[in-house]
Amino acid sequence: MSYARRSRLRLRARTLLKGLRLWRVVAATLCLGLIVTCGGTDPEPVATPVGGGFPTVAQPWILVVGDSISSGYTLDPARTGVNSSWPVQMQAQLKKRGVAWGLFDTACPSETTETYRGHCAQHDKVASLPSIPQYDLAMRTIQERKPGLRAIVVELGANDLFQAAQRGDKSPEVVSGMKSRLDGIVRELRTAAPGVPVAVATVYDPFENKGDGELGALKGANDAIREVAKSNGAQVAYFFAVMNTPEPPDPRLCVLIDCAHEDIHPTIAGHAALAEEVIRALGSPARPR
């Protein structure tokens, strides 16, 4: 084989390898719920029941508004038919502390701050989640069951960043638009339920150990989330601090993130850690009113 032919083959192999690496990054990004098929040889997410249920008239309850991170979305077949999300684990942890609050988790996979008021493309990935906008569902439930509402948690913004990264949009409008819409969401929830504690979650980085800045806008986005919380008298649930370290590589990352299934959603242990962080952020809501 000639030297020129060997060189061409090596160049072709390097190009193919680079393409495969890029595809793994794109596939992992899409796993956050932007498309249905993602991860491994079996691309289908497993069936996940909705977290909690519509609160009864006399029941104290907590509302969670969010995306796939809060809905229990997973690619782990061992978790089929079981919702092990942080809201469900938070409810269980509060119950152990003597607080039997109901949970109404309206989180929808693929949700962004923009689609929150419109159509969530993957509402059917969570069994029994009504096919109406998450905004309508959350506001209607507050209106009908306001006396029992004890806390609200908002976890939105991650998909705004992932979708922007997917289309190569690094403009400052990505973060500023997300911030403006999130501010409107939190402000409306606060107005609908005055006096009810609200926590807003930051965004964690599942690509931390790659070290190639997949989520370049993440720091600015989390700064914006903290500003939204402060301006609305809400608390911050520091999901980034729970899941990530200040200086990667993070040896714990694949304990908290489901790397085994090429999924960027939390493991059961990761969800448990997020649940504890939300309880902390809400300021010991375990003290009954």
C-alpha positions in Angstrom: 0.0 0.0 0.0 1.4 3.4 -1.0 2.2 6.1 1.5 -0.4 8.4 0.0 -3.1 5.7 0.3 -2.1 5.0 4.0 -2.3 8.7 4.7 -5.8 9.0 3.2 -7.0 6.0 5.2 -5.6 7.5 8.4 -7.3 10.8 7.7 -10.6 9.0 6.9 -10.4 7.1 10.2 -9.7 10.2 12.2 -12.7 12.0 10.6 -14.9 9.0 11.3 -13.8 8.9 15.0 -14.4 12.6 15.3 -17.9 12.2 13.9 -18.7 9.4 16.3 -17.5 11.5 19.3 -19.7 14.4 18.1 -22.7 12.1 17.7 -22.3 10.8 21.2 -22.4 14.4 22.5 -25.4 15.3 20.4 -27.2 12.1 21.4 -26.5 12.8 25.1 -27.8 16.3 24.7 -31.0 15.2 23.1 -31.5 12.7 26.0 -32.8 15.6 28.2 -36.1 15.1 26.4 -35.7 17.1 23.2 -36.4 13.9 21.2 -37.6 10.5 22.1 -34.8 8.3 20.8 -31.6 8.6 22.7 -28.9 6.5 24.4 -27.4 3.1 23.8 -28.8 0.3 21.7 -32.3 0.6 23.2 -33.2 4.2 22.6 -36.6 4.3 24.2 -37.1 5.9 27.6 -38.8 3.7 30.1 -42.4 4.2 31.2 -42.7 6.6 34.1 -45.8 7.3 36.2 -46.7 10.8 37.1 -45.3 12.0 40.5 -48.0 12.3 43.1 -51.5 13.3 42.1 -54.2 16.0 42.2 -54.5 17.2 45.8 -57.6 16.6 47.8 -59.5 19.5 49.4 -58.1 19.2 52.9 -54.6 18.0 52.0 -51.5 20.0 52.5 -49.5 19.7 49.3 -46.5 20.9 47.3 -46.4 21.9 43.6 -43.5 21.1 41.3 -43.2 22.8 37.9 -40.4 21.6 35.7 -39.0 19.5 32.9 -37.7 15.9 32.5 -35.3 16.3 35.5 -38.4 16.7 37.7 -40.7 14.3 35.9 -38.6 11.1 36.6 -37.6 10.6 32.9 -35.0 7.8 32.7 -33.4 5.4 30.3 -32.7 2.8 33.0 -34.9 -0.3 32.3 -34.7 -1.3 36.0 -36.7 1.8 36.8 -39.6 0.9 34.5 -43.0 1.8 36.1 -41.3 3.5 39.0 -41.0 7.3 39.5 -37.8 7.8 41.4 -37.5 11.5 40.7 -36.4 14.1 43.3 -40.0 15.3 43.9 -41.1 11.8 44.8 -38.1 11.3 47.0 -38.6 14.7 48.6 -42.1 13.7 49.5 -40.9 10.5 51.1 -38.1 12.2 53.0 -40.6 14.8 54.4 -42.9 12.0 55.5 -40.1 10.4 57.4 -39.7 13.7 59.2 -43.4 13.7 60.2 -44.7 15.9 57.4 -47.2 14.0 55.2 -47.7 16.4 52.4 -49.2 15.5 49.1 -47.3 16.1 45.8 -48.5 17.4 42.5 -45.7 17.2 40.0 -46.7 18.9 36.7 -43.2 18.5 35.2 -43.1 17.6 31.5 -40.1 16.2 29.6 -38.8 18.6 26.9 -40.4 21.6 28.6 -38.7 25.0 28.3 -39.5 28.4 29.7 -41.0 29.2 26.3 -43.2 26.1 25.9 -44.4 26.2 29.5 -47.4 28.3 28.4 -48.1 26.3 25.3 -47.6 22.7 24.2 -45.1 20.4 25.8 -44.1 18.0 23.1 -43.5 15.0 25.3 -46.4 15.2 27.9 -47.3 11.6 26.8 -44.0 10.3 28.2 -45.4 10.6 31.7 -48.4 8.5 32.4 -51.6 10.4 33.4 -50.1 13.8 32.8 -52.9 15.9 31.3 -52.3 17.1 27.8 -52.9 20.8 28.6 -50.1 23.4 29.0 -48.2 23.0 32.2 -49.0 26.7 33.0 -52.8 26.0 32.8 -52.5 22.8 34.9 -50.4 24.5 37.6 -52.5 27.7 37.8 -55.8 25.8 37.8 -54.6 23.6 40.6 -53.4 26.5 42.7 -56.8 28.2 42.2 -58.8 25.1 43.2 -56.6 23.9 46.1 -54.9 27.1 47.3 -55.6 26.6 51.1 -53.5 23.5 51.3 -50.5 24.7 49.2 -47.4 24.7 51.3 -44.5 25.2 48.8 -43.8 25.6 45.1 -40.6 24.5 43.3 -39.7 25.7 39.8 -37.1 23.7 37.8 -37.0 25.1 34.3 -34.3 26.5 32.0 -32.1 23.5 31.2 -33.8 22.7 27.9 -33.5 26.4 26.9 -29.7 25.9 27.1 -29.6 22.5 25.5 -31.7 23.5 22.6 -29.6 26.6 22.0 -26.4 24.4 22.2 -28.0 22.0 19.7 -28.6 24.7 17.1 -25.2 26.4 17.8 -26.8 29.6 19.3 -24.3 31.3 21.6 -26.0 34.7 21.6 -26.6 36.5 24.9 -30.3 36.4 24.0 -30.5 32.7 25.0 -29.9 33.6 28.7 -31.6 36.9 28.7 -34.7 35.4 27.1 -34.7 32.5 29.5 -34.3 34.9 32.4 -37.2 37.1 31.3 -39.6 34.2 30.8 -38.5 32.5 34.1 -39.1 35.7 35.9 -42.6 35.9 34.5 -43.3 32.3 35.6 -42.1 32.7 39.1 -43.8 36.1 39.5 -47.1 34.7 38.4 -46.8 31.8 40.8 -46.0 34.1 43.7 -49.0 36.3 42.8 -51.3 33.3 42.6 -50.1 31.9 45.9 -49.0 34.8 48.1 -47.1 33.8 51.2 -46.3 30.4 49.9 -42.5 29.6 49.9 -41.0 29.3 46.4 -37.7 27.7 45.4 -36.1 28.0 42.0 -33.5 25.4 40.9 -30.2 26.1 39.1 -29.1 24.0 36.1 -26.4 21.3 36.6 -23.8 20.2 34.0 -23.9 16.6 32.9 -21.0 17.2 30.6 -18.7 18.4 33.3 -16.1 15.7 32.8 -15.8 16.2 29.1 -14.1 19.6 29.7 -15.1 21.0 26.3 -17.6 23.6 27.4 -20.8 21.9 26.0 -22.8 24.3 28.1 -20.9 27.5 27.8 -23.8 29.6 28.8 -24.4 27.7 32.1 -22.7 30.1 34.5 -24.5 33.0 33.1 -27.8 31.1 33.2 -27.4 30.1 36.8 -26.5 33.7 37.7 -29.7 34.8 36.0 -31.7 32.1 37.9 -30.3 33.4 41.2 -31.3 37.0 40.2 -34.8 35.8 39.3 -35.2 34.2 42.7 -33.8 37.2 44.6 -36.1 39.7 42.7 -39.2 37.5 43.5 -38.4 36.8 47.1 -37.8 33.1 46.3 -35.1 30.7 47.5 -32.5 29.0 45.3 -32.1 25.2 45.1 -28.5 24.8 44.0 -28.7 21.8 41.7 -25.4 22.7 40.1 -23.6 22.7 43.4 -25.1 19.3 44.3 -24.2 17.6 41.1 -21.0 19.3 40.1 -17.6 20.2 41.5 -15.9 23.6 41.2 -13.0 22.0 39.4 -13.6 19.1 37.0 -13.1 16.2 36.6 -15.7 15.1 39.1 -15.2 11.6 40.4 -18.8 11.5 41.7 -20.5 12.6 38.5 -21.4 9.1 37.3 -22.7 8.2 40.7 -25.2 11.1 40.5 -25.7 11.1 36.7 -26.8 7.9 34.8 -23.6 7.5 32.7 -24.2 3.7 32.6 -27.2 4.2 30.3 -25.6 7.2 28.4 -28.3 9.3 30.1 -27.7 12.8 31.4 -30.6 12.5 33.9 -29.9 11.8 37.6 -29.6 8.3 39.0 -31.7 7.4 42.0 -28.8 8.6 44.2 -28.7 11.8 42.2 -32.4 12.5 42.7 -32.1 11.8 46.4 -29.4 14.5 46.6 -31.5 17.0 44.7 -34.5 16.2 47.0 -32.4 17.1 50.1 -31.2 20.3 48.4 -34.8 21.4 47.8 -35.8 20.7 51.4 -32.9 22.8 52.5 -33.8 25.6 50.1 -37.4 25.8 51.3 -36.1 26.5 54.8 -37.2 23.4 56.7 -40.7 23.1 55.4 -40.9 20.1 57.6 -42.3 22.4 60.3 -46.1 22.0 59.9 -48.2 25.1 59.8 
